[in-house]
């Protein structure tokens, strides 16, 4: 079995090496001066004809099916994503991880799988990285061995090359697909109960300041995207991200993205720079894709000074750790605030913390929705509104759990009165009970 696997890997590698060789031959014979004056359709046609001609040469010894595959992959090498083209068009793939030329993994339905895809060698993988990086207007070399960029289809691309990557060039691609998830999709997948979704919609419309917390790949940005769709179209929204992932549908949205320094180390624009500028752009709400540094202080300042309904995500393992992380980031900003004042600042700014978890089966769950309603004896007053509790597992080892309303009625609900809504009509939403999925 091991020998068969090794043979398959070697065959795949040989195929990639042959393709790389043919690709180089095509590049050598192309007259780039004439190519620039040709339409893309004509150039593609000539390149395909040249690839087919090279593949029919007798010394190569490829059968008809192999020639078709080779020609298509050479075209992918020139215009597409090379060996991983099939993964980039697979709607079930959410992450593509390349750990050196011989190991490519994908995530499907929250679980990692090893593929049989190979690059010819490290040089082939490096050329692939350079091509994608240059398309995104970025650069990568030994003096700048890490790059984070957005691909034309919206996917997030990260690459690390030697000397930092010891196993060879590595690539991580986070794909978002053509169809963005809606809140109804998350209910259908069992990520949250309908009553929880109803509360989130109320919180967005009632302009509560919210933080979505969770680990890597837990679905924080996906949930933030879903909630942002309920922002009234009449409001002006500014989004701030290191790599643009949010996709808002409102008519007055200003998306801002950070910029890395140039080759001279100048021209960098950070999230904090964008946040400070956003305050001058007359936003009704500010959405920070992920708060991870000194920009937290400016974000909290915006939440405390009239930009109610602002939102962000934070990497954290639970609700209270989320608040601790915000404290730490305030300290890292250089602000000379005592712990008590920093906590008061956070408690005044944040209304709701939503915690998302990825289970070991790959499923995502909104495990806790909590309100931060102030300080008590110097500690945060945090009350759970909705929770998810695991109560066992089925015969396949899949966790079983239920969503519950704790019975706590959030203080921030008063803000709904400002929208003209009656608070009493929403009180049944918070009655203590197990939440069902067949609610009207």
C-alpha positions in Angstrom: 0.0 0.0 0.0 2.9 2.4 0.9 4.7 1.4 -2.3 1.6 2.1 -4.4 1.3 5.5 -2.7 4.9 6.3 -3.3 4.6 5.3 -7.0 1.6 7.5 -7.4 3.4 10.5 -5.9 6.4 9.9 -8.1 4.2 9.7 -11.2 2.5 12.9 -10.2 5.8 14.7 -9.7 7.1 13.5 -13.0 4.0 14.7 -14.8 4.5 18.1 -13.1 8.1 18.2 -14.2 7.2 17.4 -17.7 4.6 20.1 -17.7 7.1 22.6 -16.3 9.5 21.8 -19.0 6.9 22.3 -21.7 5.8 25.5 -20.1 9.4 26.8 -20.3 9.7 25.8 -23.9 6.5 27.8 -24.7 7.8 30.8 -22.9 11.1 30.5 -24.9 9.4 30.6 -28.3 6.8 33.3 -27.6 7.5 36.6 -29.3 6.3 38.9 -26.4 6.5 41.9 -28.7 3.8 40.5 -31.0 1.9 39.0 -28.1 1.3 42.4 -26.6 -0.6 43.5 -29.7 -2.8 40.4 -29.8 -6.2 40.1 -28.1 -6.3 37.7 -25.2 -8.5 35.3 -27.1 -6.1 35.1 -30.0 -3.1 34.7 -27.7 -4.9 31.9 -25.8 -5.7 30.2 -29.0 -2.0 30.3 -30.2 -0.7 29.2 -26.9 -3.1 26.2 -26.8 -2.0 25.3 -30.4 1.6 25.5 -29.4 1.0 23.4 -26.3 -0.8 20.7 -28.3 2.0 20.6 -30.8 4.7 20.1 -28.1 2.6 17.4 -26.5 2.3 15.4 -29.7 6.0 15.1 -30.2 7.0 11.4 -30.2 9.7 11.5 -27.5 7.1 12.7 -25.0 4.9 9.6 -25.4 1.6 10.8 -24.0 -1.7 9.1 -25.0 -4.6 11.2 -26.1 -6.2 11.6 -22.6 -2.8 12.5 -21.1 -2.2 15.1 -23.8 -5.6 16.8 -23.1 -4.8 16.9 -19.4 -1.3 18.2 -20.1 -2.5 21.0 -22.5 -5.2 22.1 -20.0 -2.7 22.2 -17.1 -0.2 24.2 -19.2 -2.9 26.7 -19.9 -3.7 26.8 -16.1 0.0 27.3 -15.5 -0.1 30.4 -17.8 -3.5 31.9 -16.9 -4.8 30.0 -13.9 -3.6 28.5 -10.7 -1.4 25.7 -12.0 -1.6 22.4 -10.2 -4.3 23.6 -7.8 -6.7 24.9 -10.5 -9.1 22.1 -9.8 -9.2 23.0 -6.1 -9.8 26.7 -6.8 -13.0 25.8 -8.8 -14.2 23.2 -6.3 -17.1 24.8 -4.3 -16.6 22.4 -1.4 -13.0 23.5 -0.7 -12.7 26.3 1.8 -9.0 26.2 2.5 -6.0 25.2 0.4 -2.7 24.6 2.2 0.6 23.9 0.4 3.4 22.7 2.6 6.2 22.6 0.2 6.0 21.1 -3.3 5.0 17.5 -2.3 2.2 18.1 0.2 -1.1 19.9 -0.6 -4.0 19.7 1.8 -7.6 21.1 1.6 -10.3 21.7 4.0 -13.8 20.4 3.2 -16.7 20.8 5.6 -14.3 21.8 8.4 -12.0 18.8 8.1 -8.5 18.6 6.5 -7.8 16.2 3.7 -4.5 15.3 2.0 -4.6 15.5 -1.8 -2.5 13.7 -4.5 -1.5 17.1 -6.1 2.2 17.8 -6.4 4.3 20.6 -7.7 7.4 19.7 -9.8 9.8 21.0 -7.3 10.5 24.0 -5.0 11.4 26.2 -8.0 8.0 25.4 -9.6 6.2 26.3 -6.4 8.2 29.6 -6.1 7.3 30.6 -9.7 3.6 29.9 -8.8 3.9 32.1 -5.7 5.6 34.9 -7.6 3.0 34.9 -10.3 0.1 35.2 -7.9 1.8 37.8 -5.7 2.6 40.0 -8.7 -1.0 39.8 -9.8 -2.0 41.2 -6.4 0.5 44.0 -6.7 2.7 42.7 -3.9 6.2 41.4 -3.8 8.0 38.5 -2.1 11.7 37.7 -1.8 14.3 36.9 0.8 14.2 40.4 2.3 10.4 40.3 2.4 9.6 36.5 2.8 6.0 36.9 4.0 3.1 38.2 1.9 -0.6 38.5 2.5 -2.8 39.4 -0.4 -6.3 39.2 -1.9 -6.7 37.3 -5.2 -9.0 38.5 -8.0 -11.7 36.1 -7.0 -11.7 37.5 -3.4 -9.7 34.6 -1.8 -7.2 35.4 0.8 -3.7 34.4 -0.1 -0.7 34.0 2.3 2.7 32.8 1.4 5.9 32.2 3.5 9.2 31.3 1.8 12.6 30.3 2.9 14.6 31.2 5.0 11.5 31.5 7.3 9.7 28.4 5.9 11.9 25.5 6.7 9.9 22.9 4.8 10.1 24.9 1.6 7.7 27.6 0.2 4.3 27.4 1.9 0.9 28.8 0.7 -2.4 29.2 2.5 -5.5 30.2 0.5 -8.8 30.9 2.3 -11.6 30.7 -0.2 -15.0 32.3 0.3 -16.9 31.0 -2.7 -19.2 32.8 -5.0 -22.3 32.4 -2.7 -22.0 34.2 0.6 -23.8 32.5 3.5 -27.0 34.1 4.8 -28.2 33.9 8.3 -30.9 31.4 7.2 -28.1 29.1 5.9 -26.4 29.2 9.3 -29.7 28.2 10.9 -30.1 25.4 8.4 -26.6 24.1 9.2 -27.3 24.1 12.9 -24.8 26.9 13.7 -27.4 28.8 15.7 -31.0 28.7 16.6 -33.7 30.9 15.0 -34.3 32.8 18.3 -30.5 33.6 18.4 -30.7 34.9 14.8 -33.7 37.0 15.7 -31.8 38.6 18.6 -28.7 39.3 16.4 -30.9 41.1 13.9 -32.5 43.1 16.7 -29.0 43.9 18.0 -27.9 45.2 14.6 -31.0 47.3 14.1 -30.9 48.6 17.7 -27.3 49.7 17.0 -25.6 47.7 19.7 -21.8 47.5 19.5 -20.8 43.9 19.0 -17.6 41.8 19.0 -17.6 38.4 17.3 -14.9 36.2 19.0 -13.5 32.8 18.3 -10.6 30.8 17.1 -9.0 30.6 13.6 -11.5 29.2 11.1 -14.4 29.3 13.5 -16.5 31.5 11.1 -16.1 34.9 12.7 -16.0 36.8 9.5 -18.8 34.8 8.0 -21.0 35.6 10.9 -20.0 39.3 10.8 -20.9 39.3 7.1 -24.3 37.8 7.8 -25.1 40.3 10.5 -24.0 43.3 8.5 -26.7 42.6 5.9 -29.3 43.9 8.4 -27.8 47.4 8.7 -30.4 49.8 7.3 -29.6 50.9 3.8 -29.9 54.6 4.8 -26.7 54.4 7.0 -23.2 55.1 5.9 -20.8 52.2 6.7 -17.0 52.3 6.6 -15.2 48.9 6.7 -11.5 48.5 7.6 -9.6 45.3 6.9 -6.0 44.2 6.4 -7.2 42.0 3.6 -10.7 42.7 2.3 -13.2 39.9 3.0 -16.4 41.6 4.0 -19.1 42.0 1.3 -21.7 44.5 2.4 -24.9 45.0 0.3 -25.8 48.6 1.5 -25.7 51.4 -1.0 -23.3 53.6 1.0 -20.4 51.4 1.9 -16.8 52.6 1.9 -14.3 49.7 2.1 -10.8 50.5 3.2 -7.8 48.2 3.1 -4.4 48.5 4.7 -1.2 48.9 2.7 2.2 47.3 3.3 5.4 49.3 3.2 7.2 49.6 -0.2 10.7 48.3 -0.9 12.2 51.3 0.9 10.1 50.5 4.0 7.8 53.5 3.5 4.2 54.1 2.6 2.6 51.7 5.1 -1.0 52.4 6.1 -2.2 50.5 9.2 -5.7 49.7 10.4 -5.1 52.4 13.1 -4.4 55.0 10.4 -7.5 54.0 8.5 -9.6 54.1 11.7 -8.5 57.6 12.5 -9.3 58.7 9.0 -12.6 56.9 9.0 -13.8 59.2 11.8 -13.5 62.1 9.4 -15.7 60.3 6.7 -19.0 60.9 8.5 -19.7 57.1 9.1 -22.8 56.0 10.9 -21.1 52.7 11.7 -17.5 51.4 11.5 -16.8 47.7 10.9 -13.2 46.5 11.6 -12.6 43.1 10.0 -10.3 41.9 12.8 -9.0 43.9 15.8 -5.6 42.7 16.6 -3.4 45.6 17.7 -3.3 49.3 18.7 -6.3 50.1 16.5 -8.5 48.7 19.3 -8.2 52.0 21.2 -9.5 54.0 18.3 -12.2 51.5 17.6 -13.5 51.7 21.2 -13.3 55.5 21.0 -15.5 55.4 17.9 -18.0 53.2 19.7 -18.0 55.6 22.7 -18.4 58.7 20.6 -21.6 58.3 18.5 -20.8 55.5 16.1 -23.2 53.0 17.7 -23.7 49.8 15.9 -20.1 49.3 15.1 -18.7 45.7 14.9 -15.4 43.8 14.8 -13.9 40.3 15.3 -11.3 39.2 17.9 -9.3 36.0 18.2 -10.2 34.6 21.7 -11.2 31.3 23.3 -14.2 32.6 25.3 -16.1 35.7 26.2 -14.1 36.9 29.2 -10.8 36.2 27.4 -12.2 38.5 24.6 -12.4 41.4 27.1 -8.9 40.5 28.5 -7.5 40.6 25.0 -9.0 44.0 24.3 -7.4 45.2 27.5 -4.0 43.9 26.4 -4.3 45.5 23.0 -5.1 48.9 24.7 -1.9 48.5 26.7 0.0 47.7 23.5 -1.3 50.9 21.9 0.8 52.9 24.3 -2.1 54.6 26.0 -1.4 55.5 29.6 -4.6 54.1 31.1 -4.9 52.4 34.4 -6.5 48.9 34.3 -9.7 50.3 35.9 -10.1 53.0 33.3 -9.3 50.7 30.5 -12.0 48.3 31.7 -14.5 51.1 32.1 -13.7 52.2 28.6 -14.3 48.7 27.2 -17.4 48.1 29.3 -18.9 51.4 28.1 -18.1 50.6 24.4 -19.0 46.9 24.0 -22.6 45.8 24.4 -22.7 42.3 23.0 -20.0 39.6 22.6 -20.8 36.6 20.4 -18.5 33.6 20.7 -18.2 31.1 17.8 -16.5 27.7 18.1 -15.4 25.1 15.5 -16.1 21.6 16.9 -13.6 18.8 16.3 -16.0 17.5 13.6 -15.5 20.7 11.6 -19.0 22.1 12.4 -19.4 25.7 13.6 -21.6 26.7 16.5 -22.5 30.0 18.1 -21.8 28.8 21.6 -22.5 32.0 23.6 -24.2 35.3 23.2 -23.5 37.6 26.1 -24.1 41.1 27.2 -21.4 43.4 28.8 -23.4 45.8 31.0 -20.7 47.5 33.0 -18.4 46.9 35.9 -19.1 45.4 39.3 -16.3 45.7 42.0 -13.8 46.4 39.2 -14.8 43.2 37.2 -16.8 43.0 34.0 -20.5 42.3 34.5 -21.1 39.7 31.8 -24.4 37.9 31.5 -25.2 35.1 29.0 -28.3 35.5 26.9 -28.0 32.4 24.8 -25.7 29.4 25.2 -24.9 26.1 23.4 -24.4 23.1 25.6 -22.9 19.7 24.5 -24.7 16.9 26.2 -23.0 13.8 24.7 -22.2 12.3 21.3 -23.9 9.9 18.9 -22.7 6.5 17.7 -20.3 8.2 15.2 -18.6 10.3 17.8 -20.4 13.4 16.6 -21.2 15.8 19.5 -24.8 16.3 20.4 -25.9 19.6 22.0 -28.7 22.1 22.3 -29.2 25.8 22.3 -30.8 27.5 25.3 -32.1 30.9 26.3 -30.9 31.6 29.8 -33.8 33.9 30.8 -31.6 37.0 31.0 -33.1 40.0 29.4 -30.3 42.3 28.1 -30.2 45.9 29.4 -29.2 47.1 25.9 -32.6 46.1 24.7 -33.7 49.6 25.7 -32.1 50.9 22.5 -34.8 49.3 20.5 -37.2 51.9 21.9 -35.2 54.5 19.9 -36.2 52.7 16.7 -39.9 53.1 17.7 -40.3 49.4 18.6 -42.1 48.1 21.6 -39.7 46.3 24.0 -42.5 44.2 25.5 -43.1 42.4 22.2 -39.5 41.0 22.3 -39.5 39.8 25.9 -40.8 36.2 25.0 -37.6 35.8 23.0 -35.6 35.6 26.3 -37.8 33.3 28.3 -35.6 30.4 29.7 -36.0 27.3 27.5 -34.3 25.0 25.1 -34.4 26.6 21.7 -36.1 24.7 18.9 -35.5 24.9 15.2 -39.2 24.7 14.2 -40.1 28.1 15.7 -42.2 30.4 13.6 
